[in-house]
């Protein structure tokens, strides 16, 4: 089998630090029991995809549990062969030399010289190579613990007990279709935790959405009861630097409660929730509106007033859309609201909107940006617009008293579509939408959403 696995050899602990159990072993033993693991058979956890959040998530698990080597094996898969450009190699070298702990760790592992050679241009570094030393290509400024990296997908997942989907939603289907082929002869389904945010729109036989957990289930045959979504107000680098954060893991009760306990750490509190659909959809929607938030911030010189007005309108559109998809959706409050807030404030999608408005990026550069990864809000704008523009989903316009496609009641989604996808408008159009004198009170949209007249079960592929 072609591929490579590089482990951590230099220290009894994954990142060279001293670990204290704090109940970690008890939590690990309980999860092993639930998964039917026998003594001597390690629990196999694999991250699929090595973007910023996917890498941090696996690194958190490695830090917490990696030293129980007889009981758990934690690895991460990423594609091989992606070179690190000279500019990034130079910056990485600066980061290494600014952190004494990282510098000492690399010297101890006899890994420092290759970064010197990379800095001088005498050697090409690769993304999978530096990830083994704890450097995520999309998050160079935040060194992680060393990770066990596998570059062959079959080798990584074929016997995994828990798989963490750290792929963008736009790549999830393709990769898990390949994984599904490797799992055809499995006798026991794995548990899958998806971190992906975004949706696909399908129009046949009726307009409906496909969320990442549904993509995974369709691609692999794993029942949806074994697939969960985890999301929350999380900036990956801040979480790894132990900024206090919380999240929700959503799905079937059988797995969400024990996994919430297993994932919980002193600085990363994980709650459980049954509403998988609302949380996944909100995870995609927040990226849509975060791009607009970045544009508003840049175009108004960070005007707090303009940003707050935009926040009121975009959250009312999010509530409206979720009520089309669920009869009793989780309210936009607590971690759901906080996740929206932090994404509009600081996420990569907001950054992307800012850079577009400032002219430092152009749409011709695509939605995969060096040092940031995939800007998932772009594809989500396209998917939500395509879905909600279907006349078969018409709702009654509250003022004109006639049926209209749902997107007609989402002016900011429409504007973002015309800017990002159709390219009919320039970024200042977001301010024109914001300042439209005919715009009605966001509360009206929310009250309409909460009237129960909107729910369209067909949007989830239900009769």
C-alpha positions as CSV (number, residue, x, y, z in Angstrom):
1,X,0.0,0.0,0.0
2,X,1.5,3.3,-1.1
3,X,1.6,6.1,1.4
4,X,3.5,7.3,4.4
5,X,2.9,7.6,8.1
6,X,5.3,9.6,10.3
7,X,4.8,9.4,14.0
8,X,6.1,11.3,17.0
9,X,9.3,9.7,18.3
10,X,11.2,12.3,20.3
11,X,9.1,12.6,23.4
12,X,6.9,10.5,25.6
13,X,4.2,13.1,25.0
14,X,3.0,14.3,21.6
15,X,4.1,17.9,22.0
16,X,6.8,17.5,24.5
17,X,4.8,18.8,27.4
18,X,3.8,17.2,30.7
19,X,0.3,15.7,30.6
20,X,-2.0,15.2,33.6
21,X,-4.9,12.9,33.2
22,X,-7.7,15.1,34.7
23,X,-10.1,12.3,33.9
24,X,-8.9,12.0,30.3
25,X,-8.2,8.3,30.6
26,X,-11.6,7.6,32.1
27,X,-13.3,9.5,29.2
28,X,-11.1,7.5,26.7
29,X,-12.0,4.2,28.4
30,X,-15.7,5.0,28.3
31,X,-15.6,5.8,24.6
32,X,-13.6,2.6,23.9
33,X,-16.2,0.6,25.8
34,X,-19.1,2.1,23.7
35,X,-17.2,1.3,20.5
36,X,-16.5,-2.2,21.6
37,X,-12.7,-1.9,21.7
38,X,-10.9,-4.8,23.4
39,X,-7.6,-4.5,25.4
40,X,-4.6,-4.2,23.1
41,X,-6.8,-2.8,20.2
42,X,-6.3,1.0,20.1
43,X,-9.1,3.3,19.3
44,X,-8.3,4.7,15.8
45,X,-9.2,8.3,15.2
46,X,-8.5,9.9,11.8
47,X,-8.8,13.4,10.6
48,X,-9.6,13.8,6.9
49,X,-8.4,17.1,5.6
50,X,-5.8,19.4,7.1
51,X,-7.2,22.9,6.9
52,X,-6.9,25.2,9.9
53,X,-9.8,23.9,11.9
54,X,-9.3,20.3,10.9
55,X,-5.7,20.4,11.9
56,X,-6.4,22.1,15.2
57,X,-9.2,19.7,16.0
58,X,-6.9,16.7,15.6
59,X,-4.1,18.5,17.4
60,X,-6.4,19.1,20.4
61,X,-7.1,15.4,20.5
62,X,-3.4,14.5,20.2
63,X,-2.6,16.8,23.1
64,X,-5.4,15.4,25.3
65,X,-5.1,11.7,24.5
66,X,-2.1,11.0,22.4
67,X,0.0,9.9,25.3
68,X,-2.3,6.9,26.0
69,X,-0.5,5.1,23.2
70,X,-1.8,1.7,24.0
71,X,-5.4,2.9,23.9
72,X,-5.7,5.4,21.1
73,X,-4.0,6.2,17.8
74,X,-4.6,9.6,16.3
75,X,-3.7,10.5,12.8
76,X,-4.5,13.0,10.0
77,X,-4.7,12.6,6.3
78,X,-3.8,15.2,3.8
79,X,-3.0,15.0,0.1
80,X,0.8,14.7,-0.6
81,X,2.9,16.8,-2.9
82,X,1.7,20.4,-2.2
83,X,4.8,22.5,-2.2
84,X,5.4,25.4,0.2
85,X,6.3,28.5,-1.8
86,X,9.5,30.4,-1.0
87,X,7.7,33.4,0.7
88,X,5.8,31.1,3.0
89,X,8.9,29.1,3.8
90,X,10.7,32.4,4.8
91,X,7.8,33.4,7.0
92,X,7.7,29.9,8.6
93,X,11.4,30.2,9.4
94,X,10.7,33.5,11.2
95,X,7.9,31.9,13.2
96,X,10.1,29.0,14.2
97,X,12.9,31.3,15.4
98,X,10.5,33.5,17.4
99,X,9.3,30.6,19.5
100,X,12.0,29.0,21.7
101,X,9.8,26.0,22.5
102,X,9.3,25.3,18.8
103,X,12.9,25.9,18.0
104,X,14.1,23.5,20.7
105,X,11.6,20.8,19.6
106,X,12.7,20.9,16.0
107,X,16.4,20.7,17.0
108,X,15.6,17.8,19.3
109,X,13.8,16.0,16.4
110,X,16.7,16.8,14.0
111,X,14.2,18.7,11.9
112,X,15.5,22.3,12.0
113,X,18.0,22.1,9.2
114,X,15.3,21.5,6.5
115,X,13.6,24.8,7.5
116,X,17.0,26.6,7.1
117,X,17.3,25.1,3.7
118,X,13.7,26.0,2.9
119,X,14.4,29.6,4.0
120,X,17.5,29.8,1.7
121,X,15.6,28.3,-1.3
122,X,17.9,25.2,-1.3
123,X,15.0,22.9,-0.6
124,X,11.3,22.6,-1.4
125,X,9.2,21.9,1.7
126,X,5.8,20.2,1.4
127,X,2.6,20.8,3.2
128,X,2.4,17.2,4.5
129,X,6.0,17.3,5.6
130,X,5.6,20.5,7.7
131,X,2.3,19.2,9.2
132,X,4.2,16.4,10.7
133,X,6.2,19.0,12.6
134,X,3.1,20.8,13.7
135,X,2.7,23.5,11.0
136,X,-0.6,23.9,9.1
137,X,-0.1,25.5,5.7
138,X,-3.3,27.6,6.3
139,X,-2.2,28.8,9.7
140,X,1.6,29.2,9.8
141,X,1.6,31.6,12.6
142,X,0.2,29.1,15.1
143,X,2.5,26.1,15.6
144,X,0.7,22.9,16.7
145,X,2.0,19.8,18.3
146,X,3.6,17.3,15.9
147,X,1.0,15.1,14.1
148,X,1.0,11.6,12.6
149,X,0.3,12.3,9.0
150,X,-0.9,9.8,6.4
151,X,-0.8,10.6,2.8
152,X,-2.7,7.6,1.5
153,X,-6.4,7.8,2.0
154,X,-7.1,4.1,2.1
155,X,-4.4,3.5,4.6
156,X,-5.8,6.3,6.8
157,X,-9.4,5.3,6.9
158,X,-10.0,1.7,6.2
159,X,-10.1,0.6,9.8
160,X,-10.8,3.9,11.5
161,X,-13.3,3.9,14.4
162,X,-13.9,7.7,14.4
163,X,-13.4,9.9,11.3
164,X,-13.3,13.7,11.6
165,X,-14.3,15.4,8.4
166,X,-12.1,18.5,8.2
167,X,-12.7,19.0,4.4
168,X,-14.4,22.0,2.9
169,X,-18.0,21.1,2.0
170,X,-17.1,21.5,-1.7
171,X,-14.6,18.6,-1.4
172,X,-16.6,16.4,1.0
173,X,-18.6,14.4,-1.5
174,X,-15.7,13.5,-3.7
175,X,-13.4,12.3,-1.0
176,X,-16.0,10.4,0.9
177,X,-17.1,8.6,-2.3
178,X,-13.6,7.3,-2.5
179,X,-13.7,6.4,1.2
180,X,-17.0,4.6,0.7
181,X,-15.2,2.2,-1.7
182,X,-12.7,1.3,0.9
183,X,-15.5,0.6,3.4
184,X,-17.5,-1.7,1.3
185,X,-16.5,-4.8,3.2
186,X,-16.6,-3.3,6.7
187,X,-18.9,-5.1,9.1
188,X,-19.2,-2.2,11.6
189,X,-19.9,1.4,10.7
190,X,-17.5,4.1,12.0
191,X,-18.6,7.2,13.8
192,X,-18.1,10.4,11.8
193,X,-17.8,14.0,13.1
194,X,-18.2,16.6,10.4
195,X,-16.7,20.0,10.8
196,X,-17.7,21.1,7.3
197,X,-20.0,24.2,6.8
198,X,-21.9,24.6,3.6
199,X,-24.6,23.0,1.4
200,X,-25.2,21.8,-2.1
201,X,-28.5,22.6,-3.9
202,X,-30.2,19.9,-5.9
203,X,-33.2,20.6,-8.1
204,X,-34.4,17.0,-9.0
205,X,-36.8,15.6,-8.3
206,X,-37.7,18.6,-6.3
207,X,-35.6,21.5,-5.0
208,X,-33.7,20.4,-1.9
209,X,-30.5,20.9,0.0
210,X,-27.8,18.4,0.7
211,X,-25.7,19.0,3.8
212,X,-22.2,17.6,4.4
213,X,-23.6,15.0,6.8
214,X,-26.0,13.9,4.1
215,X,-23.3,13.9,1.5
216,X,-21.2,11.6,3.7
217,X,-24.1,9.2,4.4
218,X,-25.0,9.0,0.7
219,X,-21.4,8.5,-0.3
220,X,-20.4,5.9,2.2
221,X,-23.7,4.2,3.2
222,X,-23.0,5.0,6.9
223,X,-26.3,5.7,8.6
224,X,-27.0,9.3,9.5
225,X,-27.3,8.2,13.2
226,X,-23.5,7.6,13.1
227,X,-22.7,11.0,11.6
228,X,-22.6,14.2,13.7
229,X,-21.9,17.9,13.1
230,X,-19.7,20.0,15.4
231,X,-19.7,23.7,15.2
232,X,-19.5,26.8,17.4
233,X,-17.9,30.2,17.8
234,X,-14.4,28.9,17.0
235,X,-11.4,30.7,15.5
236,X,-9.0,27.8,15.1
237,X,-5.8,29.5,16.1
238,X,-7.4,31.1,19.2
239,X,-8.7,27.7,20.3
240,X,-5.3,26.1,20.0
241,X,-3.8,28.9,22.0
242,X,-6.4,28.0,24.7
243,X,-8.7,30.9,24.4
244,X,-11.9,29.8,26.1
245,X,-14.5,28.6,23.6
246,X,-17.6,26.4,23.3
247,X,-19.2,24.3,20.7
248,X,-22.2,22.0,20.1
249,X,-22.0,18.5,18.7
250,X,-25.3,17.7,17.0
251,X,-26.9,14.4,16.0
252,X,-28.3,11.2,17.4
253,X,-28.3,10.9,21.2
254,X,-26.4,7.6,21.1
255,X,-23.2,9.3,20.0
256,X,-23.6,13.0,20.7
257,X,-23.6,12.7,24.5
258,X,-20.5,10.5,24.9
259,X,-18.6,12.4,22.2
260,X,-19.4,15.7,23.9
261,X,-17.8,14.4,27.1
262,X,-14.8,13.0,25.2
263,X,-14.2,16.2,23.3
264,X,-14.7,18.6,26.3
265,X,-11.6,20.2,27.7
266,X,-11.1,22.9,30.3
267,X,-10.9,25.7,27.6
268,X,-13.1,24.0,25.0
269,X,-16.6,23.2,26.3
270,X,-18.7,21.0,24.1
271,X,-22.5,20.7,24.6
272,X,-24.8,18.3,22.7
273,X,-27.9,19.1,20.7
274,X,-30.4,17.1,18.6
275,X,-31.0,19.7,15.9
276,X,-28.5,18.6,13.3
277,X,-30.1,20.3,10.3
278,X,-30.4,23.8,11.8
279,X,-26.8,23.8,13.0
280,X,-25.4,22.6,9.7
281,X,-27.5,25.1,7.7
282,X,-26.6,27.9,10.0
283,X,-22.9,26.9,9.6
284,X,-23.3,27.4,5.9
285,X,-25.4,30.6,6.1
286,X,-23.0,32.4,8.5
287,X,-20.2,32.1,5.9
288,X,-22.5,33.6,3.3
289,X,-23.3,36.7,5.3
290,X,-19.8,37.0,6.7
291,X,-18.5,37.9,3.3
292,X,-21.0,40.8,3.2
293,X,-20.0,41.8,6.8
294,X,-16.4,42.1,5.6
295,X,-17.5,44.2,2.7
296,X,-19.6,46.5,4.9
297,X,-16.7,46.9,7.4
298,X,-14.2,47.8,4.7
299,X,-16.5,50.2,2.8
300,X,-17.6,52.1,6.0
301,X,-14.2,52.2,7.6
302,X,-15.3,49.8,10.3
303,X,-18.5,51.8,11.2
304,X,-20.0,50.1,14.2
305,X,-23.4,51.5,13.2
306,X,-23.3,50.1,9.7
307,X,-22.1,46.8,10.9
308,X,-24.8,46.5,13.5
309,X,-27.5,47.4,11.0
310,X,-26.2,44.7,8.6
311,X,-26.1,42.2,11.5
312,X,-29.8,42.8,12.2
313,X,-30.8,42.3,8.6
314,X,-28.6,39.3,7.9
315,X,-29.6,37.4,11.0
316,X,-33.3,38.0,10.1
317,X,-32.6,36.4,6.7
318,X,-30.8,33.5,8.4
319,X,-33.8,32.9,10.6
320,X,-36.2,33.2,7.6
321,X,-34.2,30.5,5.7
322,X,-34.0,28.1,8.6
323,X,-37.7,28.2,9.1
324,X,-38.1,27.1,5.5
325,X,-36.0,24.0,6.3
326,X,-37.3,23.0,9.8
327,X,-40.7,23.2,11.5
328,X,-39.2,24.0,14.8
329,X,-35.6,25.1,14.2
330,X,-33.2,25.8,17.0
331,X,-33.4,29.5,17.9
332,X,-30.6,31.8,16.8
333,X,-29.2,32.2,20.3
334,X,-26.4,30.9,22.5
335,X,-23.6,29.1,20.5
336,X,-25.5,29.5,17.2
337,X,-25.7,33.2,17.6
338,X,-22.1,33.4,18.9
339,X,-20.9,31.3,16.0
340,X,-22.5,33.8,13.6
341,X,-21.1,36.8,15.5
342,X,-17.5,35.5,15.6
343,X,-17.6,34.5,11.9
344,X,-18.9,37.9,10.9
345,X,-16.3,39.5,13.1
346,X,-13.1,37.6,12.3
347,X,-13.5,34.5,10.1
348,X,-11.8,34.0,6.8
349,X,-15.0,34.7,4.9
350,X,-15.3,38.2,6.5
351,X,-11.6,38.7,5.7
352,X,-12.3,37.7,2.1
353,X,-15.1,40.3,1.9
354,X,-12.9,43.0,3.3
355,X,-10.1,42.2,0.8
356,X,-12.5,42.3,-2.1
357,X,-13.9,45.6,-1.0
358,X,-10.4,47.0,-0.6
359,X,-9.4,45.8,-4.0
360,X,-6.6,43.6,-2.5
361,X,-8.3,40.5,-3.9
362,X,-10.3,40.0,-7.1
363,X,-13.0,37.4,-7.9
364,X,-10.8,36.2,-10.7
365,X,-8.4,34.7,-8.1
366,X,-11.1,32.1,-7.2
367,X,-12.2,31.0,-3.8
368,X,-9.1,29.1,-2.7
369,X,-6.8,31.6,-1.2
370,X,-3.1,31.1,-0.3
371,X,-2.7,31.0,3.4
372,X,-6.5,30.9,4.1
373,X,-7.7,27.8,2.2
374,X,-11.2,27.6,0.7
375,X,-13.6,30.5,1.2
376,X,-16.7,28.3,1.7
377,X,-19.1,31.2,1.7
378,X,-18.8,31.7,-2.1
379,X,-20.2,28.3,-3.0
380,X,-22.8,28.6,-0.3
381,X,-24.1,31.9,-1.8
382,X,-24.5,30.1,-5.1
383,X,-26.2,27.1,-3.5
384,X,-28.6,29.0,-1.3
385,X,-29.6,31.4,-4.1
386,X,-30.2,28.6,-6.6
387,X,-32.4,26.8,-4.1
388,X,-34.4,29.7,-2.9
389,X,-35.0,31.2,-6.3
390,X,-37.2,28.3,-7.3
391,X,-40.8,29.4,-8.0
392,X,-42.1,26.0,-6.7
393,X,-41.1,27.2,-3.2
394,X,-43.1,30.4,-3.4
395,X,-44.2,32.2,-0.3
396,X,-46.6,35.1,0.1
397,X,-45.0,38.5,0.1
398,X,-46.0,40.3,3.3
399,X,-46.6,43.6,1.6
400,X,-47.5,42.9,-2.0
401,X,-49.7,40.0,-1.1
402,X,-48.6,37.8,-4.0
403,X,-46.5,34.6,-4.2
404,X,-42.7,35.2,-4.7
405,X,-39.7,33.0,-4.6
406,X,-38.2,33.0,-1.1
407,X,-35.0,34.7,-2.3
408,X,-37.1,37.8,-3.0
409,X,-37.4,38.3,0.7
410,X,-33.6,38.0,1.2
411,X,-32.2,41.1,-0.3
412,X,-28.7,40.6,1.1
413,X,-28.4,37.1,-0.3
414,X,-29.6,38.4,-3.7
415,X,-27.0,41.2,-3.6
416,X,-24.2,38.9,-2.6
417,X,-25.2,36.6,-5.5
418,X,-25.0,39.4,-8.0
419,X,-21.6,40.5,-6.7
420,X,-19.9,37.2,-6.2
421,X,-21.5,34.8,-8.7
422,X,-23.1,36.8,-11.5
423,X,-20.6,39.6,-11.1
424,X,-23.2,42.1,-12.2
425,X,-22.6,44.4,-9.3
426,X,-19.5,45.8,-7.5
427,X,-18.9,45.5,-3.7
428,X,-20.4,48.9,-2.9
429,X,-23.8,47.5,-3.9
430,X,-23.9,45.9,-0.4
431,X,-24.2,49.4,1.0
432,X,-26.9,50.3,-1.4
433,X,-28.9,47.3,-0.1
434,X,-28.1,48.3,3.5
435,X,-29.4,51.8,2.9
436,X,-32.5,50.9,0.9
437,X,-35.2,53.2,2.2
438,X,-37.9,50.7,1.3
439,X,-36.4,48.0,3.5
440,X,-38.8,46.8,6.1
441,X,-38.1,46.1,9.7
442,X,-36.1,42.8,10.2
443,X,-38.6,41.9,12.9
444,X,-41.3,41.6,10.2
445,X,-39.2,38.9,8.4
446,X,-38.7,37.0,11.7
447,X,-42.4,37.1,12.6
448,X,-43.2,35.8,9.1
449,X,-40.7,33.0,9.6
450,X,-42.1,32.1,12.9
451,X,-45.7,31.9,11.7
452,X,-45.1,28.2,10.6
453,X,-46.4,29.0,7.1
454,X,-42.9,28.8,5.6
455,X,-41.9,25.2,6.4
456,X,-41.1,23.2,3.3
457,X,-40.2,19.6,4.2
458,X,-39.4,18.9,0.6
459,X,-36.3,21.1,1.0
460,X,-34.8,18.3,3.1
461,X,-35.9,15.6,0.6
462,X,-38.9,14.7,2.8
463,X,-42.4,14.1,1.4
